[in-house]
Amino acid sequence: MKNTMRSASLLVVLTMAACSAKPPPPPPPETIATTRQVMLGITIPTADVIFQAGTRATADDMEWEKVEANAVALAESATLLTLGSRAVDKQDWLKHCQDLIATAKSAAAAAHEKNVEKVLDAGNAVYEVCDGCHAKYMPARQGENAQPQ
């Protein structure tokens, strides 16, 4: 009887432990596109929509919705750039990506308000973030600010 009680107690303890154990975290998402492909396919086209929004009058609600959607897609592209091997380093690269997310969200909010001036300001901020990142990480731009010796 004592062995049966111990077995039952052990079973209860093991069952409770199994129920309270946290499941393992899911694996990181698979990255499919390269950094360049994300830039060419998502980041650049969505940023261009924001840049162009201030150059002409946005005619109707559907156009404003398109600007807003592209701004949030731009923010999402910055998130994609933080995944897997795309994250070049854990400091400046991630900071540039976070800044791009923030400026793209500002552009989305401005488009939601249908405010051309705010979209222009947000577009300028997006440009500055992109330019700073490209100056550091784009091979064709590296060293362009170097002082001649």
DOLO-350965 format. One record per residue: residue in one letter; y, x, z of N, C-alpha, C in turn. Coordinates in pm, whole numbers, plus 50000, padded with zeros to 5 digits. Layout:
<pts>
+--------+-------+-------+-------+-------+-------+-------+-------+-------+-------+
| residu |   n.Y |   n.X |   n.Z |  ca.Y |  ca.X |  ca.Z |   c.Y |   c.X |   c.Z |
+--------+-------+-------+-------+-------+-------+-------+-------+-------+-------+
|      a |     Y |     X |     Z |     Y |     X |     Z |     Y |     X |     Z |
...
+--------+-------+-------+-------+-------+-------+-------+-------+-------+-------+
</pts>
This chain:
<pts>
+--------+-------+-------+-------+-------+-------+-------+-------+-------+-------+
| residu |   n.Y |   n.X |   n.Z |  ca.Y |  ca.X |  ca.Z |   c.Y |   c.X |   c.Z |
+--------+-------+-------+-------+-------+-------+-------+-------+-------+-------+
|      m | 49881 | 50082 | 50000 | 50000 | 50000 | 50000 | 50125 | 50086 | 50000 |
|      k | 50122 | 50197 | 50082 | 50236 | 50286 | 50086 | 50259 | 50350 | 49949 |
|      n | 50152 | 50390 | 49881 | 50165 | 50449 | 49749 | 50222 | 50350 | 49649 |
|      t | 50182 | 50225 | 49661 | 50234 | 50121 | 49572 | 50383 | 50101 | 49597 |
|      m | 50425 | 50102 | 49722 | 50565 | 50086 | 49758 | 50646 | 50205 | 49706 |
|      r | 50591 | 50325 | 49724 | 50661 | 50444 | 49675 | 50674 | 50440 | 49524 |
|      s | 50567 | 50401 | 49458 | 50570 | 50392 | 49312 | 50672 | 50290 | 49266 |
|      a | 50675 | 50176 | 49334 | 50771 | 50072 | 49299 | 50913 | 50120 | 49324 |
|      s | 50935 | 50189 | 49437 | 51068 | 50241 | 49469 | 51110 | 50346 | 49366 |
|      l | 51018 | 50433 | 49331 | 51047 | 50536 | 49232 | 51079 | 50472 | 49098 |
|      l | 51005 | 50370 | 49061 | 51030 | 50300 | 48936 | 51169 | 50237 | 48936 |
|      v | 51207 | 50176 | 49047 | 51340 | 50115 | 49058 | 51448 | 50222 | 49045 |
|      v | 51431 | 50334 | 49116 | 51529 | 50442 | 49111 | 51541 | 50498 | 48969 |
|      l | 51429 | 50523 | 48904 | 51431 | 50576 | 48768 | 51492 | 50477 | 48670 |
|      t | 51462 | 50350 | 48687 | 51519 | 50247 | 48599 | 51670 | 50241 | 48617 |
|      m | 51716 | 50245 | 48742 | 51860 | 50241 | 48768 | 51928 | 50365 | 48710 |
|      a | 51864 | 50480 | 48724 | 51922 | 50604 | 48671 | 51931 | 50597 | 48519 |
|      a | 51828 | 50543 | 48456 | 51828 | 50532 | 48311 | 51936 | 50434 | 48264 |
|      c | 51957 | 50329 | 48338 | 52058 | 50229 | 48300 | 52199 | 50281 | 48318 |
|      s | 52217 | 50368 | 48417 | 52352 | 50417 | 48444 | 52384 | 50544 | 48365 |
|      a | 52285 | 50603 | 48302 | 52309 | 50724 | 48224 | 52393 | 50690 | 48101 |
|      k | 52488 | 50778 | 48072 | 52573 | 50757 | 47955 | 52496 | 50797 | 47830 |
|      p | 52508 | 50717 | 47725 | 52443 | 50757 | 47600 | 52513 | 50881 | 47544 |
|      p | 52442 | 50959 | 47466 | 52507 | 51078 | 47409 | 52620 | 51036 | 47317 |
|      p | 52723 | 51119 | 47307 | 52835 | 51084 | 47219 | 52787 | 51081 | 47074 |
|      p | 52849 | 50998 | 46992 | 52809 | 50995 | 46852 | 52845 | 51127 | 46784 |
|      p | 52775 | 51161 | 46680 | 52808 | 51286 | 46610 | 52945 | 51272 | 46544 |
|      p | 53014 | 51382 | 46522 | 53144 | 51372 | 46454 | 53124 | 51316 | 46314 |
|      p | 53226 | 51247 | 46263 | 53209 | 51191 | 46128 | 53194 | 51301 | 46024 |
|      e | 53118 | 51272 | 45924 | 53098 | 51368 | 45815 | 53226 | 51378 | 45734 |
|      t | 53269 | 51499 | 45706 | 53382 | 51517 | 45617 | 53327 | 51536 | 45476 |
|      i | 53386 | 51466 | 45383 | 53337 | 51467 | 45246 | 53434 | 51544 | 45155 |
|      a | 53561 | 51511 | 45167 | 53663 | 51572 | 45082 | 53712 | 51703 | 45144 |
|      t | 53759 | 51792 | 45059 | 53824 | 51914 | 45106 | 53967 | 51881 | 45148 |
|      t | 54031 | 51975 | 45212 | 54172 | 51956 | 45249 | 54255 | 51929 | 45123 |
|      r | 54233 | 52006 | 45021 | 54308 | 51987 | 44895 | 54285 | 51848 | 44838 |
|      q | 54161 | 51799 | 44841 | 54132 | 51666 | 44788 | 54201 | 51556 | 44870 |
|      v | 54203 | 51572 | 45002 | 54275 | 51474 | 45086 | 54423 | 51477 | 45050 |
|      m | 54478 | 51597 | 45036 | 54620 | 51610 | 45001 | 54650 | 51546 | 44865 |
|      l | 54569 | 51580 | 44765 | 54595 | 51529 | 44630 | 54566 | 51379 | 44616 |
|      g | 54465 | 51331 | 44687 | 54424 | 51193 | 44671 | 54492 | 51094 | 44763 |
|      i | 54536 | 51141 | 44880 | 54593 | 51048 | 44977 | 54733 | 51091 | 45022 |
|      t | 54744 | 51212 | 45075 | 54868 | 51254 | 45138 | 54986 | 51255 | 45042 |
|      i | 54973 | 51323 | 44930 | 55085 | 51334 | 44835 | 55122 | 51198 | 44774 |
|      p | 55025 | 51120 | 44723 | 55065 | 50991 | 44665 | 55131 | 50895 | 44766 |
|      t | 55082 | 50894 | 44889 | 55141 | 50803 | 44987 | 55279 | 50851 | 45030 |
|      a | 55296 | 50981 | 45044 | 55428 | 51035 | 45078 | 55527 | 51005 | 44965 |
|      d | 55481 | 51016 | 44840 | 55570 | 50988 | 44725 | 55623 | 50845 | 44729 |
|      v | 55541 | 50750 | 44771 | 55587 | 50611 | 44780 | 55701 | 50602 | 44882 |
|      i | 55687 | 50671 | 44994 | 55793 | 50670 | 45095 | 55919 | 50736 | 45040 |
|      f | 55904 | 50850 | 44975 | 56020 | 50921 | 44920 | 56093 | 50836 | 44816 |
|      q | 56019 | 50762 | 44737 | 56078 | 50681 | 44631 | 56139 | 50551 | 44682 |
|      a | 56099 | 50507 | 44801 | 56147 | 50380 | 44853 | 56298 | 50381 | 44872 |
|      g | 56353 | 50494 | 44905 | 56497 | 50500 | 44927 | 56578 | 50528 | 44802 |
|      t | 56512 | 50558 | 44691 | 56586 | 50593 | 44569 | 56625 | 50473 | 44485 |
|      r | 56565 | 50359 | 44516 | 56600 | 50236 | 44445 | 56584 | 50119 | 44542 |
|      a | 56647 | 50010 | 44508 | 56639 | 49894 | 44596 | 56497 | 49837 | 44593 |
|      t | 56441 | 49816 | 44710 | 56310 | 49752 | 44719 | 56333 | 49603 | 44703 |
|      a | 56269 | 49546 | 44601 | 56304 | 49413 | 44555 | 56254 | 49298 | 44643 |
|      d | 56132 | 49309 | 44691 | 56076 | 49192 | 44759 | 55982 | 49232 | 44872 |
|      d | 55932 | 49132 | 44941 | 55845 | 49155 | 45056 | 55719 | 49233 | 45018 |
|      m | 55667 | 49207 | 44898 | 55545 | 49275 | 44855 | 55570 | 49425 | 44838 |
|      e | 55685 | 49463 | 44788 | 55716 | 49605 | 44774 | 55733 | 49671 | 44911 |
|      w | 55798 | 49601 | 45004 | 55812 | 49655 | 45139 | 55675 | 49671 | 45205 |
|      e | 55588 | 49575 | 45181 | 55453 | 49583 | 45236 | 55379 | 49704 | 45179 |
|      k | 55402 | 49733 | 45051 | 55339 | 49849 | 44988 | 55391 | 49979 | 45051 |
|      v | 55520 | 49986 | 45078 | 55576 | 50105 | 45142 | 55515 | 50122 | 45282 |
|      e | 55509 | 50013 | 45357 | 55452 | 50018 | 45491 | 55305 | 50061 | 45487 |
|      a | 55228 | 50004 | 45395 | 55086 | 50038 | 45384 | 55067 | 50185 | 45347 |
|      n | 55152 | 50235 | 45259 | 55142 | 50376 | 45222 | 55181 | 50467 | 45338 |
|      a | 55276 | 50424 | 45419 | 55316 | 50504 | 45535 | 55201 | 50514 | 45635 |
|      v | 55132 | 50403 | 45660 | 55019 | 50411 | 45755 | 54902 | 50488 | 45692 |
|      a | 54885 | 50479 | 45561 | 54782 | 50559 | 45495 | 54816 | 50708 | 45504 |
|      l | 54944 | 50741 | 45498 | 54986 | 50880 | 45515 | 54950 | 50928 | 45656 |
|      a | 54975 | 50845 | 45756 | 54937 | 50880 | 45893 | 54786 | 50898 | 45904 |
|      e | 54710 | 50811 | 45841 | 54563 | 50824 | 45843 | 54519 | 50953 | 45775 |
|      s | 54588 | 50992 | 45667 | 54550 | 51116 | 45599 | 54570 | 51235 | 45692 |
|      a | 54675 | 51229 | 45774 | 54696 | 51337 | 45871 | 54582 | 51342 | 45973 |
|      t | 54532 | 51226 | 46011 | 54417 | 51222 | 46101 | 54296 | 51286 | 46033 |
|      l | 54274 | 51254 | 45906 | 54163 | 51314 | 45832 | 54174 | 51467 | 45827 |
|      l | 54297 | 51516 | 45823 | 54318 | 51660 | 45814 | 54287 | 51733 | 45944 |
|      t | 54260 | 51658 | 46051 | 54224 | 51721 | 46179 | 54073 | 51730 | 46199 |
|      l | 53995 | 51676 | 46106 | 53850 | 51668 | 46125 | 53777 | 51786 | 46064 |
|      g | 53673 | 51827 | 46131 | 53581 | 51929 | 46078 | 53649 | 52057 | 46039 |
|      s | 53604 | 52112 | 45928 | 53656 | 52240 | 45882 | 53798 | 52230 | 45829 |
|      r | 53849 | 52108 | 45812 | 53988 | 52093 | 45766 | 54087 | 52141 | 45871 |
|      a | 54050 | 52134 | 45998 | 54139 | 52180 | 46105 | 54140 | 52332 | 46105 |
|      v | 54238 | 52387 | 46040 | 54247 | 52532 | 46021 | 54253 | 52604 | 46155 |
|      d | 54331 | 52553 | 46246 | 54337 | 52610 | 46380 | 54367 | 52497 | 46478 |
|      k | 54357 | 52528 | 46603 | 54374 | 52424 | 46705 | 54516 | 52419 | 46759 |
|      q | 54609 | 52490 | 46698 | 54743 | 52491 | 46752 | 54843 | 52439 | 46649 |
|      d | 54893 | 52526 | 46564 | 54997 | 52484 | 46470 | 54950 | 52376 | 46374 |
|      w | 54829 | 52391 | 46322 | 54776 | 52292 | 46227 | 54773 | 52153 | 46291 |
|      l | 54716 | 52145 | 46410 | 54707 | 52016 | 46478 | 54846 | 51963 | 46513 |
|      k | 54939 | 52050 | 46546 | 55077 | 52009 | 46575 | 55141 | 51950 | 46450 |
|      h | 55124 | 52015 | 46337 | 55179 | 51962 | 46211 | 55118 | 51825 | 46180 |
|      c | 54988 | 51813 | 46201 | 54922 | 51684 | 46175 | 54976 | 51575 | 46268 |
|      q | 54993 | 51607 | 46396 | 55049 | 51509 | 46490 | 55192 | 51472 | 46452 |
|      d | 55270 | 51569 | 46408 | 55407 | 51541 | 46364 | 55407 | 51453 | 46240 |
|      l | 55313 | 51477 | 46150 | 55304 | 51393 | 46030 | 55266 | 51250 | 46067 |
|      i | 55176 | 51235 | 46160 | 55139 | 51101 | 46206 | 55261 | 51030 | 46263 |
|      a | 55336 | 51099 | 46347 | 55454 | 51038 | 46411 | 55561 | 50999 | 46308 |
|      t | 55588 | 51089 | 46213 | 55692 | 51058 | 46114 | 55647 | 50949 | 46018 |
|      a | 55519 | 50949 | 45984 | 55467 | 50843 | 45896 | 55472 | 50708 | 45967 |
|      k | 55442 | 50707 | 46096 | 55452 | 50581 | 46172 | 55597 | 50533 | 46178 |
|      s | 55690 | 50625 | 46187 | 55833 | 50587 | 46183 | 55868 | 50526 | 46048 |
|      a | 55815 | 50583 | 45942 | 55839 | 50528 | 45809 | 55779 | 50388 | 45797 |
|      a | 55661 | 50369 | 45854 | 55598 | 50237 | 45850 | 55682 | 50135 | 45926 |
|      a | 55732 | 50174 | 46043 | 55815 | 50082 | 46121 | 55944 | 50048 | 46046 |
|      a | 56003 | 50148 | 45980 | 56125 | 50125 | 45903 | 56099 | 50031 | 45786 |
|      a | 55986 | 50050 | 45720 | 55950 | 49962 | 45608 | 55924 | 49821 | 45658 |
|      h | 55861 | 49811 | 45774 | 55836 | 49678 | 45832 | 55968 | 49606 | 45860 |
|      e | 56069 | 49682 | 45901 | 56202 | 49626 | 45925 | 56280 | 49603 | 45795 |
|      k | 56227 | 49658 | 45685 | 56294 | 49651 | 45554 | 56430 | 49721 | 45561 |
|      n | 56430 | 49837 | 45626 | 56552 | 49912 | 45649 | 56551 | 50039 | 45564 |
|      v | 56628 | 50037 | 45455 | 56630 | 50148 | 45361 | 56677 | 50277 | 45427 |
|      e | 56782 | 50270 | 45507 | 56835 | 50390 | 45572 | 56730 | 50455 | 45663 |
|      k | 56661 | 50375 | 45739 | 56557 | 50429 | 45828 | 56440 | 50486 | 45748 |
|      v | 56407 | 50422 | 45635 | 56300 | 50476 | 45550 | 56343 | 50612 | 45495 |
|      l | 56469 | 50622 | 45453 | 56520 | 50751 | 45404 | 56514 | 50857 | 45513 |
|      d | 56556 | 50823 | 45633 | 56551 | 50918 | 45744 | 56407 | 50960 | 45774 |
|      a | 56318 | 50862 | 45778 | 56177 | 50893 | 45804 | 56119 | 50977 | 45690 |
|      g | 56157 | 50946 | 45567 | 56111 | 51025 | 45453 | 56156 | 51170 | 45462 |
|      n | 56280 | 51190 | 45506 | 56329 | 51326 | 45526 | 56249 | 51398 | 45634 |
|      a | 56217 | 51326 | 45741 | 56137 | 51385 | 45849 | 55996 | 51419 | 45800 |
|      v | 55937 | 51331 | 45719 | 55805 | 51358 | 45660 | 55813 | 51485 | 45576 |
|      y | 55917 | 51494 | 45494 | 55934 | 51611 | 45407 | 55942 | 51739 | 45491 |
|      e | 56020 | 51737 | 45599 | 56035 | 51855 | 45683 | 55902 | 51898 | 45745 |
|      v | 55822 | 51800 | 45789 | 55691 | 51832 | 45846 | 55603 | 51896 | 45739 |
|      c | 55599 | 51834 | 45622 | 55515 | 51887 | 45514 | 55561 | 52026 | 45473 |
|      d | 55691 | 52045 | 45460 | 55744 | 52173 | 45418 | 55710 | 52283 | 45519 |
|      g | 55723 | 52252 | 45647 | 55690 | 52350 | 45750 | 55543 | 52389 | 45747 |
|      c | 55458 | 52290 | 45729 | 55313 | 52317 | 45723 | 55279 | 52398 | 45599 |
|      h | 55336 | 52359 | 45485 | 55307 | 52430 | 45361 | 55356 | 52574 | 45367 |
|      a | 55470 | 52597 | 45431 | 55522 | 52734 | 45442 | 55424 | 52824 | 45518 |
|      k | 55353 | 52767 | 45612 | 55258 | 52848 | 45690 | 55120 | 52855 | 45625 |
|      y | 55073 | 52742 | 45573 | 54931 | 52735 | 45533 | 54905 | 52734 | 45382 |
|      m | 55003 | 52706 | 45301 | 54979 | 52701 | 45157 | 54991 | 52844 | 45101 |
|      p | 54882 | 52897 | 45046 | 54884 | 53037 | 45001 | 55000 | 53070 | 44907 |
|      a | 55036 | 52980 | 44818 | 55144 | 53007 | 44724 | 55279 | 53017 | 44795 |
|      r | 55290 | 52961 | 44915 | 55418 | 52962 | 44987 | 55424 | 53069 | 45095 |
|      q | 55312 | 53123 | 45134 | 55311 | 53219 | 45244 | 55395 | 53341 | 45208 |
|      g | 55477 | 53382 | 45300 | 55557 | 53501 | 45279 | 55688 | 53477 | 45206 |
|      e | 55716 | 53354 | 45166 | 55840 | 53331 | 45090 | 55965 | 53352 | 45175 |
|      n | 55952 | 53342 | 45306 | 56066 | 53364 | 45394 | 56068 | 53508 | 45450 |
|      a | 55977 | 53589 | 45404 | 55971 | 53726 | 45454 | 56094 | 53804 | 45409 |
|      q | 56142 | 53887 | 45496 | 56258 | 53970 | 45465 | 56214 | 54088 | 45377 |
|      p | 56291 | 54117 | 45271 | 56255 | 54234 | 45187 | 56271 | 54362 | 45268 |
|      q | 56188 | 54458 | 45238 | 56192 | 54584 | 45315 | 56255 | 54694 | 45235 |
+--------+-------+-------+-------+-------+-------+-------+-------+-------+-------+
</pts>
